[in-house]
Structures are given as structure tokens and as C-alpha cells.
Amino acid sequence: MIRFRLAENIDFSEILALYKSGVASMRAAGIEQWDENYPNESIIREDIRNSHLYVAVLDSRIAAAFALNKNIDEEYKTAAWNNPEADYIAMHRLCVNPEFHRRGIGTACMAEIERIAKSQGHNSVWLDTFSGNPKALSMYEKIGFHQVGEAFWEKGRFIIFEKNL
């Protein structure tokens, strides 16, 4: 059974290792979405400090992590939002520990993100993902997210998604 909770300072090393293994796994699959510069220690510490970082715990280990906040990049403003006036929450940096791949952890995290969003009074979830990450793109579309735009950052083209709750 997966248990979700806010990340704590004591989790930092395990979360950092999770992101590093996630980067290595993506790179091995030819997905150049993240690297040694992103996500980095500073971002993770800030997410924990601001109570934006959540973890999924399974078998007493952190199986995944994700951030939720209102922080969006300027490029989001050009998206063709279905509900541009939505009270949104943005999801960032979803990473599943490669040791837990193919166990439905990503989908479970997204269900929890929707639950958290609703409980906080938000009526929309916004996110972006690398256009070269077919598994992530497929998962988001499969669970009802719609492409509303794109952004071009250092690593290339990213797809911006929205799901109204």
C-alpha cells in the first residue's frame, strides 16, 4: 500500500538519490529531460522547506516524489487553456524510483495529486513534460490530461498539459 506525505528534511538524502537514479534511468533510455543540474539539491531543499514536495512511500522506502505549487514558467501564459481562470495547482518534478517502475506508482501519484488539488480548493492541475518522454506523455493523456501548449527550454520541446477537476 502506497502512503503519501509531505517530504521532511530527514528525507533529503533518499530523495536526492531517487532523482539521481531517475536521471540515470531516463538517460539510459535516451531521454535527456533532466541532468545533473536539474533537479538539483537547492531545488529539492527549497521544495521541502516550502512544503511543496510530497513523497510516495512503499515498503518503507520513498518510491516517488513530486512537487505541487503555483509556480509556473512564463511560457505557460501562452497555452490555450480550456479554463484560463482556473484555480490551478502545478505539478513539477514527478520522479518514480526506477526500482519501482511498472508498478503503477506514477498513476497512483497522479491520483493523489488530483486528490490534494481538490482538497485545497483547486479545480485544475497544470504540468509540463519533455516531448521526448513517451511514457510520461502516454500516462498523462491516458488519465485525462489534455495538451494545451508547448514550451522550448534548454533540453528542447516540452508539452504543457491541463486537467480540469
C-alpha positions in Angstrom: 0.0 0.0 0.0 1.4 3.4 -1.0 1.3 6.1 1.6 1.7 9.8 0.6 3.0 12.6 2.8 4.9 15.8 2.7 8.7 15.4 2.4 10.7 16.2 5.5 14.3 17.3 5.9 15.3 13.8 7.1 14.2 12.5 3.7 16.6 14.7 1.7 19.3 12.2 1.0 16.9 9.5 -0.1 15.0 12.0 -2.3 18.2 13.2 -3.9 19.3 9.6 -4.6 15.8 9.0 -6.1 16.2 11.9 -8.5 19.7 10.9 -9.4 18.6 7.3 -10.2 15.7 8.7 -12.2 18.0 10.9 -14.3 20.3 7.9 -14.9 17.3 5.7 -15.9 16.0 8.3 -18.3 19.4 8.9 -19.9 19.8 5.1 -20.3 16.5 5.2 -22.2 17.7 8.1 -24.4 15.5 10.6 -22.6 17.5 13.8 -22.0 14.9 15.5 -19.9 16.9 16.1 -16.7 20.6 16.1 -15.9 23.0 16.9 -13.0 21.8 20.5 -13.0 18.1 19.8 -12.7 16.5 18.9 -10.4 19.3 19.8 -8.1 20.0 19.9 -4.3 18.9 23.5 -4.0 15.6 23.0 -5.7 14.8 19.9 -3.6 15.7 21.6 -0.4 13.6 24.6 -1.3 10.6 22.3 -2.2 10.9 20.6 1.2 11.3 24.0 3.1 8.2 25.4 1.4 6.2 22.2 2.0 5.8 21.7 -1.8 7.4 18.3 -2.0 5.5 15.1 -1.5 6.7 11.6 -1.4 5.1 8.2 -2.0 6.3 5.6 0.5 6.1 1.9 -0.3 7.7 -0.9 1.6 9.3 1.8 4.0 11.1 3.4 1.0 10.5 6.5 -1.0 9.1 5.2 -4.2 8.4 8.6 -5.8 8.4 12.3 -5.3 6.7 15.3 -6.8 6.2 19.0 -6.1 3.0 20.9 -6.1 2.8 24.7 -6.1 1.5 27.7 -8.0 4.9 28.4 -9.6 4.7 28.4 -13.4 7.1 29.5 -16.1 6.3 32.4 -18.4 5.7 30.0 -21.3 2.6 28.7 -19.5 0.9 32.1 -20.2 0.8 31.4 -23.9 -1.0 28.0 -23.6 -4.5 27.6 -24.9 -6.1 26.8 -21.5 -9.6 25.3 -21.5 -10.2 27.2 -18.3 -7.7 30.1 -18.1 -9.3 31.4 -15.0 -9.0 28.1 -13.2 -7.7 28.0 -9.6 -4.8 25.7 -10.6 -2.0 23.9 -8.9 1.1 23.0 -10.9 2.8 19.6 -10.6 6.6 19.6 -11.1 9.4 17.0 -11.0 7.4 13.8 -10.7 10.0 11.0 -10.4 9.5 7.4 -9.7 12.4 5.4 -8.3 13.4 3.0 -11.2 13.3 0.1 -8.8 9.5 0.7 -8.5 8.8 1.1 -12.3 5.9 -0.7 -13.9 4.0 -1.0 -10.6 1.5 1.8 -11.2 3.3 4.3 -8.9 3.2 7.2 -11.4 -0.6 6.7 -11.9 -1.1 6.5 -8.2 0.9 9.7 -7.7 -1.3 11.5 -10.3 -4.5 10.3 -8.5 -3.1 11.6 -5.2 -2.2 14.9 -6.9 -5.8 15.3 -8.0 -7.0 14.5 -4.5 -4.6 17.0 -3.0 -5.6 19.7 -5.5 -9.4 19.2 -4.8 -8.8 19.2 -1.0 -7.0 22.5 -1.4 -9.8 24.0 -3.4 -8.1 23.9 -6.8 -10.1 23.0 -9.9 -7.3 22.3 -12.3 -3.9 20.6 -12.4 -1.2 22.0 -14.8 2.1 20.4 -15.7 4.6 20.0 -18.5 6.8 17.2 -19.7 9.5 16.6 -22.2 8.3 15.8 -25.7 10.9 13.1 -25.9 9.5 11.2 -22.9 6.8 8.9 -24.5 5.9 7.0 -21.3 5.1 10.2 -19.4 3.2 11.7 -22.4 1.1 8.5 -22.7 0.4 8.3 -18.9 -0.8 11.9 -18.8 -3.1 11.5 -21.8 -4.4 8.2 -20.5 -5.5 9.7 -17.2 -7.3 12.6 -18.9 -4.8 15.4 -19.3 -5.1 17.5 -22.4 -2.2 19.2 -24.3 -2.8 22.9 -24.3 0.6 24.3 -25.4 4.3 23.8 -25.7 7.4 25.5 -24.4 11.0 25.4 -25.6 13.6 25.2 -22.9 17.3 24.2 -22.7 16.5 20.5 -23.2 14.1 21.0 -26.1 10.4 21.0 -26.6 8.1 20.4 -23.7 4.3 19.8 -23.8 2.1 21.7 -21.4 -0.9 19.8 -20.1 -4.1 20.7 -18.2 -6.7 18.6 -16.4 -9.8 20.2 -15.1 -11.1 18.5 -12.0 
